[in-house]
Amino acid sequence: MSSQNGRNLDSLLNEVRDLKERMEQILPSYTGLLKDAAQLPDEFERQFWVSRVEAFLHEVKDQYENLRAKAQQVDLWGKFMTLGIDIALRVRGMEPVPPAEPLRLGISISRSGKTEPDGIGNPNRETEAILVTYEEFAAIAQRLQDKLLKGTTVPTSEAEIPMLIHTLALKPPEAFPREHP
């Protein structure tokens, strides 16, 4: 009986050694997976904020496209009216009226977070508001998304997103010089 217990003890010790070796082999990948799993909530939060910036960008784009369609309609009516006036003036031997400039649009971003499409020459714009083209606005939103993905910027609410865009619009990167429309 004692020889059987000795064999069982030896086989148990061998099994423990084998198990220890296998554990040492899988430990690095196991700890790596645990670190990745621990970072998932942070990555989820970053992706959430990126999606909120994307939704905001689409909302502003829809407003911009609606205003642009209305501006094109007004421009068409203006051309039609100018043509009618020109015909009347030419019949009387007078000089034609120069055509009106089409309305140029941009995106107005105020410090308070109010972001809306606006005409470039609008005298009623808020004094602290920044006016950028839609393309510049989209590039600024992309910069914010990059900062969110890197984790260098973390908003606390959706209302903060327009203010973050305003802050980024004040500090354009070297690769994207901002032109004043």
CORGI-V109067 format. One record per residue. N is the residue number from 1. D_LAST is the distance of its C-alpha to the last C-alpha in Angstrom with 1 decimal. Layout:
n = <N,N>
d_last = <D_LAST,D_LAST>
//
This chain:
n = <1,2,3,4,5,6,7,8,9,10,11,12,13,14,15,16,17,18,19,20,21,22,23,24,25,26,27,28,29,30,31,32,33,34,35,36,37,38,39,40,41,42,43,44,45,46,47,48,49,50,51,52,53,54,55,56,57,58,59,60,61,62,63,64,65,66,67,68,69,70,71,72,73,74,75,76,77,78,79,80,81,82,83,84,85,86,87,88,89,90,91,92,93,94,95,96,97,98,99,100,101,102,103,104,105,106,107,108,109,110,111,112,113,114,115,116,117,118,119,120,121,122,123,124,125,126,127,128,129,130,131,132,133,134,135,136,137,138,139,140,141,142,143,144,145,146,147,148,149,150,151,152,153,154,155,156,157,158,159,160,161,162,163,164,165,166,167,168,169,170,171,172,173,174,175,176,177,178,179,180,181>
d_last = <96.6,95.3,94.5,92.3,90.5,90.0,88.5,86.2,85.1,84.4,82.5,80.5,79.6,78.7,76.4,74.8,74.2,72.7,70.5,69.3,68.4,66.5,64.6,63.7,62.4,60.1,59.1,56.0,54.6,55.5,53.8,50.7,50.6,51.1,48.1,45.9,47.2,46.4,42.8,42.3,41.5,38.7,37.3,37.6,35.6,32.8,32.7,32.8,29.7,27.9,28.9,27.6,24.1,24.4,25.5,22.7,20.2,22.1,22.2,18.4,18.2,20.8,19.1,15.9,18.1,20.1,17.3,16.1,19.7,20.1,17.1,18.7,22.0,20.8,19.3,22.7,24.6,22.6,23.5,27.0,27.4,26.0,28.6,31.3,30.5,30.4,33.8,35.3,34.1,35.4,38.7,39.0,38.0,34.8,31.4,29.1,25.9,22.7,20.8,18.1,14.5,14.1,12.2,8.9,9.1,8.0,10.5,11.3,13.7,16.1,18.7,21.4,20.3,19.1,16.6,15.6,13.4,11.5,10.1,6.6,8.8,11.5,13.7,15.9,13.7,15.8,15.3,15.6,13.2,10.3,7.4,6.9,7.4,11.1,12.0,10.8,12.7,15.6,15.8,15.9,18.6,20.4,20.5,22.0,24.5,25.5,26.2,28.2,30.2,31.1,32.1,30.1,28.4,30.5,29.3,32.0,30.7,28.2,26.6,25.7,23.4,20.3,20.9,21.4,18.0,16.5,18.5,17.5,13.8,14.7,16.6,15.0,17.8,18.3,18.1,14.6,12.4,9.1,6.1,3.8,0.0>
//
